[in-house]
């Protein structure tokens, strides 16, 4: 169906793409169809409702056809668009970055109140974001707490370039520094708040992930080792030496990892202070203090 496009008008194009995606078993076919057509034609969301008969140029229809073909081949729609919204921010993606997802907004929800309280006391909050990827977590915190500053680390130069570009677009670049580092290796100083959305998928489970994830998110951002806990071991071990006395560590976790991760941090003198749940009610973020 991707080859036989309907008349070049807005409404029929959306319906055609939605039907093709539904027939392919895409779970969010209606949403993906709307996003594809908006990107290909420059139409706003309201235009799809108020002006469905708008005539489209051949190049716009061809762009939509090409995007549909990529989506039918299993590429996630936001990879096709090259960006994704996170915590109200439009973030550019790259092959080296994990696609930020709504679950991770729970991590920002958990960390932001601490950042604000710290800034109230000290006039600023020094944040370290380990494994920053697109910069999503650090940038959301900076955008919502203008007194905060962030050092964002990653092992991938391409990811760091993407994060720095996102910081510039969002307008927080003067308060955002990107640094190549492997967890705490190469990190100097102490921070008020350490945050991370680390890889936490057990290696044996990666093959069972949805095609859109296992084929398009970078493996390094998914593989948490044999039991999925390798990154937490590194973060828990390194945090005390890089944390202010009244500082906090906030991490995202996978489903069912709460007890294991809490034990790892407790072994290094960090107690569980707060938890946050995602929209499905799953415990998704943990905040630790000394």
Sine and cosine of phi, psi and omega as CSV:
sin_phi,cos_phi,sin_psi,cos_psi,sin_omega,cos_omega
0.00,0.00,-0.39,0.92,-0.05,-1.00
-0.90,0.43,-0.35,0.94,-0.05,-1.00
-1.00,0.05,-0.47,0.89,-0.08,-1.00
-0.98,-0.20,1.00,-0.04,-0.06,-1.00
-1.00,0.10,0.48,-0.88,0.00,-1.00
-0.97,0.23,0.02,-1.00,0.10,-1.00
-0.79,0.61,0.53,-0.85,-0.14,-0.99
-0.98,0.19,0.92,0.40,0.12,-0.99
-0.76,-0.65,0.38,-0.92,-0.22,-0.98
-0.88,0.48,-0.81,0.59,-0.07,-1.00
-0.87,0.49,-0.78,0.62,0.02,-1.00
-0.87,0.49,-0.54,0.84,0.01,-1.00
-0.91,0.41,-0.69,0.73,0.04,-1.00
-0.88,0.48,-0.72,0.70,-0.03,-1.00
-0.89,0.45,-0.65,0.76,0.00,-1.00
-0.88,0.47,-0.73,0.68,-0.03,-1.00
-0.92,0.40,-0.66,0.75,0.03,-1.00
-0.86,0.50,-0.70,0.71,-0.01,-1.00
-0.89,0.45,-0.67,0.74,0.02,-1.00
-0.88,0.48,-0.65,0.76,0.00,-1.00
-0.95,0.33,-0.64,0.77,0.06,-1.00
-0.87,0.49,-0.69,0.73,0.01,-1.00
-0.91,0.42,-0.43,0.90,0.03,-1.00
-1.00,0.05,-0.04,1.00,0.04,-1.00
0.99,0.12,0.32,0.95,0.04,-1.00
-0.94,0.34,0.79,-0.61,-0.15,-0.99
-0.91,0.42,-0.68,0.74,-0.05,-1.00
-0.93,-0.36,0.83,0.55,-0.10,-0.99
-0.87,0.49,-0.69,0.73,-0.04,-1.00
-0.90,0.45,-0.70,0.71,0.00,-1.00
-0.91,0.42,-0.72,0.69,-0.02,-1.00
-0.89,0.47,-0.64,0.77,0.02,-1.00
-0.88,0.48,-0.70,0.71,0.00,-1.00
-0.89,0.46,-0.70,0.72,-0.02,-1.00
-0.90,0.44,-0.65,0.76,0.01,-1.00
-0.89,0.45,-0.74,0.68,-0.04,-1.00
-0.92,0.38,-0.64,0.77,0.06,-1.00
-0.86,0.51,-0.69,0.72,-0.02,-1.00
-0.93,0.37,-0.67,0.74,-0.08,-1.00
-0.95,0.30,-0.52,0.85,-0.12,-0.99
-0.95,-0.32,-0.25,0.97,-0.08,-1.00
0.98,0.20,0.14,0.99,0.00,-1.00
-0.96,0.29,0.56,-0.83,0.11,-0.99
-1.00,0.09,0.30,-0.95,-0.01,-1.00
-0.84,0.55,-0.65,0.76,-0.02,-1.00
-0.91,0.42,-0.50,0.86,-0.03,-1.00
-0.89,0.46,-0.53,0.85,-0.02,-1.00
-0.91,0.42,-0.45,0.90,0.00,-1.00
-1.00,-0.06,-0.64,0.77,-0.13,-0.99
-1.00,-0.08,-0.33,0.94,-0.06,-1.00
-0.66,-0.76,0.82,0.57,-0.06,-1.00
-0.92,0.39,-0.31,0.95,0.00,-1.00
-1.00,0.01,0.12,0.99,-0.02,-1.00
-0.84,0.54,0.76,-0.64,0.04,-1.00
-0.96,0.28,0.63,-0.78,-0.02,-1.00
-0.90,-0.43,0.46,-0.89,0.07,-1.00
-0.98,0.20,0.41,-0.91,0.00,-1.00
-0.85,0.53,-0.60,0.80,0.00,-1.00
-0.91,0.42,-0.56,0.83,0.02,-1.00
-0.93,0.37,-0.68,0.73,0.03,-1.00
-0.91,0.42,-0.65,0.76,0.01,-1.00
-0.91,0.41,-0.62,0.79,0.05,-1.00
-0.89,0.46,-0.66,0.75,0.04,-1.00
-0.90,0.43,-0.65,0.76,0.02,-1.00
-0.87,0.49,-0.67,0.74,-0.02,-1.00
-0.92,0.40,-0.64,0.77,0.04,-1.00
-0.91,0.40,-0.64,0.77,0.04,-1.00
-0.87,0.49,-0.68,0.73,0.00,-1.00
-0.87,0.49,-0.64,0.76,0.02,-1.00
-0.92,0.40,-0.65,0.76,0.00,-1.00
-0.92,0.39,-0.65,0.76,0.02,-1.00
-0.92,0.40,-0.40,0.92,0.04,-1.00
-0.99,0.12,0.00,1.00,0.09,-1.00
0.97,-0.22,0.01,1.00,0.01,-1.00
-0.97,0.24,0.75,-0.66,0.00,-1.00
-0.87,0.49,0.55,-0.83,-0.09,-1.00
-0.88,0.47,-0.58,0.81,-0.03,-1.00
-0.96,0.27,-0.44,0.90,0.14,-0.99
-0.92,0.40,-0.63,0.78,0.03,-1.00
-0.90,0.44,-0.68,0.74,0.00,-1.00
-0.96,0.29,-0.44,0.90,0.00,-1.00
1.00,0.08,0.13,0.99,-0.02,-1.00
-0.37,-0.93,0.26,-0.97,0.08,-1.00
-0.48,-0.88,0.56,-0.83,0.05,-1.00
-0.99,0.12,0.68,-0.74,0.04,-1.00
-0.58,-0.82,0.84,-0.54,0.02,-1.00
0.79,0.61,0.61,0.79,0.03,-1.00
0.99,0.14,0.05,1.00,-0.01,-1.00
-0.96,-0.30,0.61,-0.79,0.07,-1.00
-1.00,-0.08,0.93,-0.36,-0.11,-0.99
-0.94,-0.34,0.76,-0.66,0.11,-0.99
-0.95,0.31,0.57,-0.82,0.05,-1.00
-0.94,-0.34,0.32,-0.95,0.17,-0.99
-0.56,-0.83,0.26,-0.97,0.01,-1.00
-0.85,0.53,-0.36,0.93,-0.04,-1.00
-1.00,0.02,-0.04,1.00,-0.07,-1.00
-0.91,-0.41,0.59,-0.81,0.18,-0.98
-0.91,0.40,0.61,-0.79,0.08,-1.00
-0.97,0.23,0.90,-0.44,-0.01,-1.00
-0.90,0.44,0.66,-0.75,-0.09,-1.00
-0.82,-0.57,0.31,-0.95,-0.04,-1.00
-0.83,0.56,-0.52,0.85,0.02,-1.00
-0.82,0.57,-0.60,0.80,-0.08,-1.00
-0.95,0.31,-0.28,0.96,0.07,-1.00
-0.89,0.46,-0.42,0.91,0.08,-1.00
-0.89,0.45,-0.54,0.84,0.03,-1.00
-0.92,0.40,-0.66,0.75,0.06,-1.00
-0.91,0.42,-0.68,0.74,0.03,-1.00
-0.84,0.54,-0.61,0.79,-0.03,-1.00
-0.96,0.26,-0.59,0.81,-0.11,-0.99
-1.00,0.04,-0.50,0.87,-0.13,-0.99
-0.87,0.49,-0.69,0.72,0.03,-1.00
-0.86,0.52,-0.62,0.79,0.03,-1.00
-0.91,0.42,-0.67,0.74,0.01,-1.00
-0.87,0.49,-0.64,0.76,0.00,-1.00
-0.93,0.37,-0.67,0.74,0.02,-1.00
-0.89,0.45,-0.65,0.76,0.02,-1.00
-0.90,0.43,-0.69,0.72,0.02,-1.00
-0.90,0.43,-0.55,0.84,0.07,-1.00
-0.89,0.46,-0.63,0.77,-0.04,-1.00
-0.98,0.20,-0.67,0.74,-0.19,-0.98
-0.94,-0.33,-0.18,0.98,-0.05,-1.00
1.00,0.03,-0.18,0.98,0.05,-1.00
-0.38,-0.92,0.12,-0.99,0.13,-0.99
-0.62,-0.78,0.88,-0.47,0.01,-1.00
-1.00,0.03,0.88,-0.47,-0.10,-1.00
-0.93,-0.38,0.68,-0.73,0.16,-0.99
-0.90,-0.43,0.86,-0.52,0.02,-1.00
-0.95,-0.32,0.94,-0.33,-0.04,-1.00
-1.00,0.01,0.82,-0.58,-0.04,-1.00
0.95,0.32,0.82,0.57,-0.22,-0.97
-0.94,0.35,-0.49,0.87,-0.01,-1.00
0.88,0.47,-0.86,-0.51,0.03,-1.00
-0.95,0.32,-0.17,0.98,-0.12,-0.99
1.00,0.02,0.12,0.99,-0.20,-0.98
-0.77,0.64,-0.79,0.61,-0.11,-0.99
-0.93,0.37,-0.76,0.65,0.00,-1.00
-0.88,0.48,-0.67,0.74,-0.05,-1.00
-0.93,0.37,-0.60,0.80,0.06,-1.00
-0.90,0.44,-0.64,0.77,0.03,-1.00
-0.92,0.40,-0.69,0.72,0.00,-1.00
-0.91,0.41,-0.62,0.78,-0.02,-1.00
-0.92,0.40,-0.46,0.89,-0.06,-1.00
-0.97,-0.24,-0.13,0.99,0.10,-0.99
-0.70,-0.72,1.00,-0.04,-0.12,-0.99
-0.92,0.40,-0.17,0.99,0.03,-1.00
-1.00,-0.02,-0.14,0.99,-0.06,-1.00
-0.99,0.12,0.40,-0.92,0.11,-0.99
-0.76,-0.66,0.52,-0.86,-0.07,-1.00
-0.72,-0.69,0.67,-0.75,0.23,-0.97
-0.96,-0.28,0.86,-0.52,-0.07,-1.00
-0.91,-0.42,0.85,-0.53,-0.05,-1.00
-0.92,-0.39,0.43,-0.90,0.07,-1.00
-0.29,-0.96,0.40,-0.92,0.05,-1.00
-0.99,0.10,-0.22,0.98,-0.07,-1.00
-0.98,-0.19,0.87,-0.49,0.08,-1.00
-0.87,0.49,-0.58,0.81,0.01,-1.00
-0.91,0.41,-0.65,0.76,0.05,-1.00
-0.89,0.45,-0.67,0.74,0.00,-1.00
-0.89,0.45,-0.62,0.79,0.04,-1.00
-0.90,0.43,-0.64,0.77,0.04,-1.00
-0.91,0.42,-0.70,0.71,0.00,-1.00
-0.89,0.46,-0.68,0.73,0.00,-1.00
-0.90,0.43,-0.63,0.77,0.04,-1.00
-0.90,0.43,-0.65,0.76,0.05,-1.00
-0.89,0.46,-0.66,0.75,0.02,-1.00
-0.88,0.48,-0.63,0.78,0.00,-1.00
-0.92,0.39,-0.70,0.72,-0.01,-1.00
-0.89,0.45,-0.66,0.75,-0.04,-1.00
-0.95,0.30,-0.43,0.91,0.04,-1.00
0.99,-0.12,0.36,0.93,0.00,-1.00
-0.90,-0.44,0.23,0.97,-0.08,-1.00
-0.81,0.59,-0.60,0.80,0.01,-1.00
-0.89,0.45,-0.33,0.95,-0.01,-1.00
-0.95,-0.31,0.20,0.98,-0.10,-0.99
-0.80,-0.60,0.81,-0.59,0.05,-1.00
-0.83,-0.56,0.76,-0.65,0.02,-1.00
-0.98,-0.21,0.70,-0.72,-0.06,-1.00
-0.64,-0.77,0.74,-0.67,0.07,-1.00
-0.98,0.19,0.85,-0.52,-0.02,-1.00
-0.34,-0.94,0.47,-0.88,0.05,-1.00
-0.97,-0.25,0.99,-0.15,-0.16,-0.99
0.80,0.60,-0.87,-0.49,-0.08,-1.00
-1.00,-0.03,-0.04,1.00,0.01,-1.00
-0.92,0.40,0.92,-0.40,-0.03,-1.00
0.99,-0.12,-0.01,1.00,0.03,-1.00
-1.00,-0.09,0.80,-0.60,0.03,-1.00
-0.93,-0.38,0.45,-0.90,0.11,-0.99
1.00,0.03,-0.01,-1.00,0.01,-1.00
-0.88,-0.48,0.42,-0.91,-0.11,-0.99
-0.75,-0.66,0.45,-0.89,0.07,-1.00
-0.97,0.26,-0.56,0.83,-0.10,-0.99
-0.60,-0.80,0.82,-0.57,0.10,-0.99
-0.94,-0.35,0.79,-0.61,-0.01,-1.00
-0.80,-0.60,0.46,-0.89,0.05,-1.00
-0.28,-0.96,0.67,-0.74,0.25,-0.97
-0.93,-0.38,0.99,0.10,-0.16,-0.99
-0.99,0.10,0.20,-0.98,0.14,-0.99
-0.91,0.42,0.78,-0.63,-0.05,-1.00
-0.67,-0.75,0.27,0.96,0.05,-1.00
-1.00,0.05,0.79,-0.62,0.09,-1.00
-0.88,0.47,0.68,-0.73,-0.15,-0.99
-0.81,0.58,-0.63,0.78,-0.05,-1.00
-0.93,0.37,-0.32,0.95,-0.06,-1.00
-1.00,-0.02,-0.17,0.99,-0.09,-1.00
-0.89,0.46,-0.61,0.79,0.00,-1.00
-0.91,0.41,-0.31,0.95,-0.02,-1.00
-1.00,-0.04,-0.09,1.00,-0.02,-1.00
-0.93,0.36,0.36,-0.93,0.05,-1.00
-0.83,0.56,0.54,-0.84,-0.04,-1.00
-0.82,0.58,-0.65,0.76,-0.03,-1.00
-0.88,0.48,-0.50,0.87,-0.01,-1.00
-1.00,0.07,-0.81,0.58,-0.14,-0.99
-0.93,0.37,-0.43,0.90,-0.03,-1.00
-0.99,-0.13,-0.21,0.98,-0.13,-0.99
-0.78,-0.62,-0.42,0.91,0.13,-0.99
-0.99,0.14,0.60,-0.80,-0.01,-1.00
-0.89,0.45,0.69,-0.73,-0.05,-1.00
-0.85,0.52,-0.61,0.79,-0.03,-1.00
-0.89,0.46,-0.40,0.91,0.00,-1.00
-1.00,0.02,-0.06,1.00,-0.02,-1.00
-0.92,-0.38,-0.65,0.76,-0.20,-0.98
-0.97,0.24,0.96,-0.29,0.02,-1.00
-1.00,-0.09,0.25,0.97,-0.01,-1.00
1.00,0.00,-0.15,-0.99,-0.11,-0.99
-0.83,0.56,-0.68,0.73,-0.04,-1.00
-0.94,-0.35,0.07,1.00,0.01,-1.00
0.99,0.12,0.07,1.00,-0.14,-0.99
-0.93,-0.38,0.10,1.00,-0.09,-1.00
-0.85,0.53,-0.70,0.72,-0.04,-1.00
-0.90,0.43,-0.61,0.79,0.00,-1.00
-0.92,0.40,-0.56,0.83,0.06,-1.00
-0.88,0.47,-0.70,0.72,0.00,-1.00
-0.92,0.39,-0.67,0.74,-0.04,-1.00
-0.93,0.36,-0.69,0.72,0.00,-1.00
-0.90,0.44,-0.65,0.76,-0.03,-1.00
-0.94,0.34,-0.59,0.81,-0.09,-1.00
-1.00,-0.01,-0.33,0.94,-0.10,-1.00
-0.89,0.46,-0.71,0.70,-0.07,-1.00
-0.82,0.58,-0.59,0.81,-0.03,-1.00
-0.98,0.22,-0.20,0.98,-0.06,-1.00
-0.85,-0.53,0.25,0.97,-0.08,-1.00
-0.89,-0.46,0.72,-0.69,0.11,-0.99
-0.88,0.47,0.36,-0.93,-0.09,-1.00
-0.84,0.54,-0.57,0.82,0.01,-1.00
-0.95,-0.30,0.43,0.90,-0.04,-1.00
-0.99,0.10,0.01,-1.00,-0.03,-1.00
-0.60,-0.80,0.42,-0.91,0.09,-1.00
-0.85,-0.53,0.79,-0.62,0.01,-1.00
-0.84,-0.55,0.79,-0.62,-0.03,-1.00
-0.73,-0.68,0.55,-0.84,0.19,-0.98
-0.99,0.12,0.53,-0.85,0.03,-1.00
-0.75,-0.66,0.30,-0.96,0.10,-0.99
-1.00,0.09,0.17,-0.99,-0.02,-1.00
-0.87,0.49,0.79,-0.61,0.07,-1.00
0.99,0.15,0.15,0.99,-0.05,-1.00
-0.99,-0.11,0.00,1.00,-0.14,-0.99
-0.83,0.56,-0.77,0.64,-0.07,-1.00
-0.90,0.44,-0.70,0.71,-0.01,-1.00
-0.90,0.43,-0.69,0.72,-0.02,-1.00
-0.93,0.37,-0.63,0.77,0.04,-1.00
-0.86,0.50,-0.66,0.75,-0.01,-1.00
-0.91,0.42,-0.62,0.79,0.01,-1.00
-0.89,0.45,-0.68,0.73,0.00,-1.00
-0.96,0.30,-0.60,0.80,0.02,-1.00
-0.87,0.49,-0.56,0.83,0.00,-1.00
-0.90,0.43,-0.29,0.96,0.01,-1.00
-0.91,-0.41,0.38,0.93,0.13,-0.99
0.99,0.17,0.34,0.94,0.00,-1.00
-0.91,-0.42,0.83,-0.56,-0.05,-1.00
-0.98,-0.19,0.49,-0.87,0.04,-1.00
-0.95,0.31,0.84,-0.55,-0.04,-1.00
-0.96,-0.28,-0.62,0.79,-0.10,-1.00
-0.50,-0.87,0.51,-0.86,0.16,-0.99
-0.82,-0.58,0.35,-0.94,0.07,-1.00
-0.66,-0.75,0.60,-0.80,-0.02,-1.00
-0.96,-0.28,0.47,-0.88,0.07,-1.00
-0.99,0.11,-0.08,-1.00,-0.08,-1.00
-0.91,0.41,-0.34,0.94,0.04,-1.00
-1.00,0.03,0.02,1.00,0.00,-1.00
1.00,0.09,0.15,0.99,-0.01,-1.00
-1.00,0.06,0.69,-0.72,0.10,-1.00
-0.89,0.45,0.89,-0.46,-0.17,-0.99
-0.85,-0.52,-0.34,0.94,-0.01,-1.00
-0.65,-0.76,0.60,-0.80,0.02,-1.00
-0.82,-0.57,0.66,-0.75,0.06,-1.00
-0.88,-0.47,0.78,-0.62,-0.03,-1.00
-0.89,-0.45,0.52,-0.85,0.13,-0.99
-0.73,-0.69,0.15,-0.99,-0.02,-1.00
-0.93,0.37,0.00,0.00,0.00,0.00
